[in-house]
Amino acid sequence: MKFHLSTAILSVALTIPSVISAQQASTPTTHGIVVANIDPSVKPGDDFYDYANGAWIKRTEIPPDRALVDVFSQLDDLSNQRTADLIKEIASSPATAGSPTRKVADLFNSYMDEVGIETRGLTPLRPHLDAIAAIKNKHELAHYLGSTLRADVDALNNTNFHTPNLFGLWVAPGFSDFEHYTPYLMQGGIELPDREYYLDASEQMQKLRTAYQAHIAAMLKLAGFSDTDARAKRIFDLEHDIAQTHRTLADNEDIHRANNPWTVAEFSTNAPGLDWTEYFRGAGLSDVKNYIVWQPEAFEGEAALVESTPLETWKDWLAFHVTEDYADVLPKALDKERFSFFGKQLAGTEQQRPRWQRGVFIVNTYLGDVVGQIYAQRFFSPEAKAQAQAMVANLIAAFHKRIEALDWMNPSTKAEAQAKLSSLYVGIGYPETWHDYSNYEVKADDAFGNGWRGDLSEYHRRVAQLGKSVDRKEWSMTPQTVNAVNLPLQNALNFPAAILQPPFYDPLAPAAVNYGAIGSVIGHEISHTFDTEGSTFDAKGRLRNWWTDADLKHFEASTARLAAQYDTYKPFPDLAINGKQTLAENIADVAGISAAYDGYHASLAGKAAPSRDGFTPDQQFFIAFGQNWATKERDEALRTQVMTDPHSPGEYRAATVRNIDAWYAAFDVKPGEKLYLAPDQRVRIW
Ligand SMILES: [Zn+2]
C-alpha cells in the first residue's frame, strides 16, 4: 500500500504530477511548522485541518492545469523540476548509442518532437489497427487479447487495480510460495477508473457516461473509422457489461478472497468462453503452469463475454483502446480529445500540462531508475540517509513497546508481530540495485514506438522474474517519487529520497516537527505490517493467519468503530467517505501518529524541548501532522478520489488527531467542540 494515491488518479486524467506553480506557499521558508498557514480564528477542537491550514487554503488557487494542489504535488513539482534538469543535462552531454543515458535523452526528445509526431500522423498506429482488422475469428481474437497483457496492475504495493486491457499481470512473491515470483492475474477491460462509473445511478455519473460515449465516437472518428456513433455505443455497452463482472474496490482489498490458485488447465473449466491456450500463447506465457486469479468471477464473466459478444464489437473495442491509450504520442487532435474527456470532464482540469512536464513523467515511467540513480546521488546525502535511518529505528522501537504493552493481544500473536517488526526491511532514499533496461529499444524519432516498447519492455522484465528467487530488497518506487510504500509480500518498506525533504523532513527543523510530519508517514507505513492487510502476512511475507480468533475479534471490533467514524464524513451532500474502502489507510494513520508521538518523546530522552513561535513542542508535533494534509482539490477530482481511492481525502486524514489523547491535552480540546470524542469513543488499535 502506498501512502498517498494522487498520482494514480492524476495519471488516469493525464494530468500528471508536474512542475512549477505559483502556489509554492506551503513550502516552508523557516525550518519548522508554517505559522503563516494557520488560521488562528478556527478552534483546533472544531476543525483541526482548517486550523492548521486555513490561511493557506484561503490564499491558494488551483492552477488551471491541475486537479489539485497539496503538499505532495508541491514536492512533485520540485522533484520533477530537478528530474527535468537532469534530463536536459543528460541530453546535452554526448552518450554512446544504446547507453542508458542516451535512451533517456532519446525518449524525452522523441516525446517532445511534436512536429515529427504530427508529420507521422496515424502511421505508427496503423499496423496495430491493421492487425486488429485482420482478426478473423474468436481463436485469433484470444491470441490478440493475450498479446495486450501488460504488467500494469499492482494489488498490494502501488495498489493499482485498473487496466484498460482485458486482464492485467502483477508479478510478486506468491501467497503460498513466498520465495518465488508468481503471476497474479487481475480483472480489466474498462477505460473509466472503476466499475461504479458504469453502474452508479447518480446524475453525475450518468452525465459522465453520456460524455464518455461521445468521446469514444470522437476518438474513433479521429482514428479514421466510419459509423462512429454506433460503434461507440457497442463499445460502451461492452465496457458496461465488463464492469458488471468486476469486483468493487473494497472487495479487491480483501486478500483472502483474492487467493485463488488456478492451474493453466483450470482456466477453461472455471472461465469458459475464451480460448485460454491461445490467450496465454499470445501473452508469451505458454510455459507458465500456475497463476493466482484475484477476481475469479470477473474472469468467468469476461471470458463469457468474449464468447457472447460479436467479434466486430471486440475488434472495435481493441481499436478504440489502443488509440486511447497511446493518444499522447499520436497527433495533437487525439491527445486533445483524450484530455477534453479525461482531463476536463472527469478531473475538472481546465488546461493540459505543458508537454515537457509530461515528458518527464514518460521518462520516469519507462526509464525511472536511470534518472533515479543520478537523482539519489545528487539530492540525498549520506548524512540525510543516516538521520532518517535513526528516526526509523526510533519508530520501530516505539512499535515494539506498543505491541508489548497491548493488553488484549495473545502472547503468541505478540511474538509473531515482534518477529515481523524485527525482520522488516526498511529502504531509505534509494534501492541497493537498479533496474536493467537493456531490453528496451529507444529510437530518437519514434515517440509512439518508444511508448509501446516501453510498456512491453516492463512486461518482459516482469515475466522474466517468474519462478526466480524473490529479492526482498527490490524497490517498487523510484527515488524521485514523492511517496512511501509498504510491500507486504516482501515485509519491506520504501521511503524514496524525494519524500525525505521539507516540509516532511528537514534536518534543521525541531524534532517535534519532523516526527509529526515524516514520523507519522513512517509510522503509517510500519503499521501496515500489522493492519487488516499486514496481519494476513507473516514475517517472511507468507499468506498465513498469525492471529488467534480472540485477537482478530478485538481487532475487527476496534476497526469497525473506525470505519463508522469515517462513514460520518461527507465531502458532498450526496457522497460520504466509505469507511470500509478507506479502513486500512485510516488505521495506518491512527497507528502512525501514535507511534510517531511515542518515538518523538523517546528521542527527547527526558530533556524538555523549547516552544517556538508560541507553540509548545506537542502543538508543533500535531500541527506538523495536520499540515501534511493541506489540499485544494476540484470537486470532480475529489469525487473520483472518494469513489476510487483507499485513502481518505486530506481533510479527514488530518482529523485522525481526535483519536489521540495527547492532542486533547495539547490544544485543551473540550466536550462540545466538533471533533471532541469522549475517551471511550477514541479508537486505539495499536
Ligand atoms: Zn498506507
Boltz pocket constraint, residues with backbone or C-beta under 6 A from the ligand:
constraints:
  - pocket:
      binder: B
      contacts: [[A, 1], [A, 2], [A, 3], [A, 4], [A, 524], [A, 525], [A, 528], [A, 584], [A, 585], [A, 588]]
      max_distance: 6.0
